[in-house]
Amino acid sequence: MKWNLRSARPLMLVLALFAVLQGCATRNVVSDRLDEQLMLRGNDPVAYQVLDRAMRGDPQIKAQYDGVTYRFISEEHRRLFVAAPHKYVPAYGGFCASGAPYALKANIGAETFKIVNGRLYLFGGPRSRRHWEMDQQKNIELGDWYWEHETKDRPFRPQNWYRYTFRVQHYKTDAELEAEWQRRYGKP
């Protein structure tokens, strides 16, 4: 079989798409030299709830849950987590809670957070948190719905490409959300 650029183009496109999707995750995890699928950027999931702080966990004190690694500041926190992991795992696979109502999966850090009814929500920063808080209950309901029906099992890059192309009807840009916040509350 003779290969030329024209006949190889479809194969090259499939291979390129495969390469792009290889790095896509369904959860917001990082890798370091010790752990491949590290959740919460290595922060202790129990500390958010118990100490109301984001605290870096000890790489020697960890547990696996649902295919990812969690680190803890103490054996006591590890025991609490292992006894009831569903109580401590972050909403929306650790992606930004302010993107969830728009069916978006934003990779973010794990420093800005809020606990609502015992559930951990993460944000890209204080601004995205305060925008989300303007309609917190509605955002939780929409985020939960999209997570269960659309985003949960989709890799973040294709999901975001899809939703930036075909936005949800209620989509608001950061500028629109900030203008709404300013109308409601004034300068931060």
N, C-alpha and C positions, 0 to 999 in steps of 0.2 A: 504494500500500500504506500503510495506516494503522499507525503505530507507537504502541505503548503500553508501559508499564513491564513488563507481563507477557510480551509477545511479545519484548521486547528483552533479557530476563533471560539466556537462554542465550548470546546473542551477547556480552553484557557479561561473563559468566563466562569464556568462551573468551578474550576480549581481556585480562582480568585475569590469567588463567593465562599467556598469552603474555608479558605484561609482566613477570611474576615470573620466568619462565624466561629472559628475555633476559639478565639479569645472571648467570646460572649458568655456571660454568666446569667443565671436566673436568680442569683442572689448577689448582694454587694459584699464580696469577699476580696481579700488581698492575699498575696503570698509573700512570705519572708523566708529566710534561710532555714527556719525550723518547721514551718507549717505551710502547706500548699493552699488550703481553703480556710483562711483565718477570718472569722466574723468579728465585726465591730472594731476593726483595725487593731485588734488585740486588747480592747477594753473589756473589763469585767462586766458581764451582763447583770449580775446581782447588785453591783455597786450603784447602778442607776436607780434602782428601786429602794435599796436599803439606806444608802448614803446620799442620795440625790446628787450624785456627781459622776462624771465620766472619769474612770480611773484605769490606768494601764495595768493589765493583768500580768502575772508572773509566767513566763514561758514554761516553767517547770510544773505549774499547777494548771492543768487543762482537762477538758473533757470533749468528747465527740458527741454531736447530736445532729441527726438528719444530714449527715455527710459533711459537716463543717466543724471546725475547731473553735472552741471558746476558751479563753484564758481567765484566770481568777486571781484576786489579790491574796486569797487565803483558802485553806482547805475547807473552812466553814462555808464560804461562798460557793465553793465547788459542790459541797454536799447539798446545799439548798437547791442549786441548779439541777443536779442529777435527780433529786427527789421530785421536782416539778418543772422540767425545762420549758414547757409551754407558757409558764408564768413569766419567763424572763427573755425569751427570744424576741427580737425586734419585729415590729409590724412590717409588712411588705418586703420581707427578705432583706431588711437593712437598707433598702433604698429610701430616698427622701420622701417623707410623708406628704410634702406639698406638691409633689408630682403625681402621686397616686390618684387623686381625683380626676386627673387628665389622662390617665392610663399611660403615664410616662415613668420610666425607671431611671432616676438620676443617681449616679455614683457619687456619694458624698462621704465626708468624714464621719466621725462618731462622737463629736464633742457637743453639738447643739441638739438637745432632746427635750421631750416632754413626756411625762407619764400621765395617761388618761385612763381612769378606771383600771389601774393596774397594768396597763399595756404600754410598752415602750415605742415611742415614735421618734424618728431621727430626722434632722433637717440639715440643709446645706449651710445654714447660718442663721443668725438671729432675725434677719429680714424675712427669710422664707418662713420661719416659724411664726412671726407675727402676722404675715399674710394668711397663713393657714388658720391661725386662731380667730380671724375675723368671722369665719363660718365653720368653726371646728367640728360641730356635729355633722353638718352636711358633708364636709370634706372626709370625715371618717366613713360615713355611709357610702359615698361615691367611691372612695379609695378601696374599701372592702369589696364592693361590688365588682369594680374593674379587676382587682387582684384575683378574685375567685373565678371570674368569667372570661378574662382576657390575658392579663399580664403575668400571672403566677409562674407559668411554665414556659414562657417565651424568653429567649435571650434578650438582654437589654438593648443591644444595638438595633436589631431588626424591629423590635417593638417601638423604640423611639423614632426610627426612620418612618415607620408606618404612621404613628400618631402625630408627628410633625407635618406629615403630608396630608393626612386625613384627621384633622383635629376634632376632638369631641365638641359638641354643640356649645357647651358652656365654657370653653377655653378662654382664659384671660392671660395676657402677657404679664411679665414682671412689672412693666411700666403701668399697665392698667390696674394691677393689684396695688401698687404703691400709690397711685392717684386715689384709689378708693380708700386706702388706709389714711391718707392725708385728709380726705374729706371727712372721714369719721372721727379721727383722733388728733389731727394736727401734726406738727413736726415731732419726730422721735426724741 
